[in-house]
């Protein structure tokens, strides 16, 4: 009975440990970056990862001749901490932009701004809320930490990181929303609770998101 109680406590306290947390971003974790979340549905990305997604029915992406990647945002705007300094937050958004540009450039020329025939990608790094931990938004952008008390009591020393994104895809000529996606992923593990997160800890996740976005575009173009 005590073991069951401990396991339940761990699930509530960490939220990101394997098997305890939902693989999908839940409504209470939405940041408000998207204007409307009501049409999102649970789907699988081209790589098989769980995503919440909406795509305009019958959308024709073949009409786009270039793509503009808007600079990614941190939403809601976080306050840097010792654990997640401003340099880390800035580095993550910069790398996200780079990853998106690198992947989309493989299928479309990069545009310098929106306009007719331009697909606009508007990305954001968003908060992953954890109401059971009582964390403020900036404490979980982009990292969700195992509670210190639980870590010591169970002998768990590594710190799990989690990062989430919300992105909108727009017609650069009409500003019509074509698709929306919300997803999260696990970053690199930190060795202990005092280790400062670096932008490199999130690079694998960001690269995967960018590849999936381009693969989704290619699948739509092939229809």
Secondary structure, 3 states (H helix, E strand, C coil): CHHHHHHHHHHHHHCCCCCCCCCCCCHHHCCCCCCCCCCCEEEECCCCCEEEEEECCCCCHHHCCEEEECCCEEECCCCCCCCCCHHHHHHHHHHHHHHHHHHHCCCCEECCCCCCCEEEEEEEEECCCCCCCCCCHHHHCCCCCCCHHHHHHHCCCCECCEEEEEEEEEECCCCCEEEEEEEEEECCCECCCCCCCCHHHHHHHHHHHHHHHHHHHHHHHCC
